[in-house]
Amino acid sequence: MNTDKILAESIAKDYAPKEDSKIVALKKLDNRAKLPATIFTYSWGIVFALVFGTGMSLAMQVIGNSMMLGVAVGIVGLIGCGVNYPIYKKLLEKGKAKYAYEIVQLAREIADK
């Protein structure tokens, strides 16, 4: 067994032009369907977690003297975090519906091989 030959072949394989297989195309379509919902959900969650934390800090009078304002801001943040998952499910469903035909068609082509 010549290890130099194996190493050379593996390095050459990295630089060789790659064929776009149907599996790669299927994964790209799947990612394209799911990515917008994921990005929105993370952004929404981060923003409303920060709002909730700000409300907690206000309520405990760490960054102000208004407990009632802190409770109100905290409730807004809590509601925002609470609706995050239902919004994610709706956006994911919409993204899947948009690319469903292409994904199913490509998956059938792969399965029929």
N, C-alpha and C positions, 0 to 999 in steps of 0.2 A: 504494500500500500504506500503510495507516494503522497505524502501530506502536502508537498508543495503544489502538486498538480490539483489536488482537491481545493486548496486555498485559492489558487489562481482561477479555477472554474467558478468558485463562489463569488469572487470579486468581479469577474467578468459578467456573471449573471446579474449583478446589481446594476451594471452600466448598460446592459443590453436593452434595446427597445422592448417595452412591455406591450403585450396585446391586451386590449380591453375585453375582458371576458364578460359573459352575461351575468355572472355572479357579482362582479364588481359593479356593473351597471345597476343591478337590482339593489345592491347595498346603497349606492348613491341615490337612487330614487327613494328608498326607504328613509334615508337621512334627510333628503329634501322635504319629505312629507312631515317629518317629526321636528326638525330643527327650529322653525319659527315658533312653535308652541313652547319648546324648551327654553329658548332665549327669552321670550316674553315672560314666562313663569318665573325664571330666576330673577329677572329684573324687577318684576312686580313684588316678589317675595322680599327681596333685599330692601326695596324702598319702604314697604309697609312694616318690615321688621324694625327699620330705623325710626319710622314714625312711632311705632309702639314703644320703642326704647326711650324716645324723647318724651313721650307721655308719662312713662314711668319715672323718668328723671324729674320731670316737672311735678308730678304728684308727690314724690318723696322730698321735694324742695331742694334738690341738688343743684338745679340750674335756674331756680326762680322761686317765687313765693306764692304761686297760684296752684293750689291743689286741684281745684275744680277744672281749670284749664288742662291740667295734666291728665285728669281722669277722662275728659272729653277727647283729647288727642290720643290717649291710650286706647280708647274704645274704637276710634277711627282706624288706628293701626291694627287692632285685633280683628275688626271686620274685614279690612283689606287682606290680612293674612288668611282669614277664614274662607274668603271667596276665591282664593288663588287656585285651589285644586279644581273646583268646578269650571273655572275659566280655562284652565289647562286642558281639561277633558273636552270642552267644546272646540277649542282651537286644534287639538290633536285630531278630533273627529273630522273637522273641516279639511285639514291637511291630508288626512288619509283618503277622504272622499275625492279630493282633487286629483290625486295620483293613483287611485285604486285601479282604474282600467289599465294603465300602463304597467303597474306592478304585477297585477294578476296575469296579464298577457305574457310578460317576460318570465314570470314564474312557471307558467304552463309550458313555454318553450324550453325552459331548463329541465322541467320534469319529464318532458316527452323525449328527451335525448336518450 
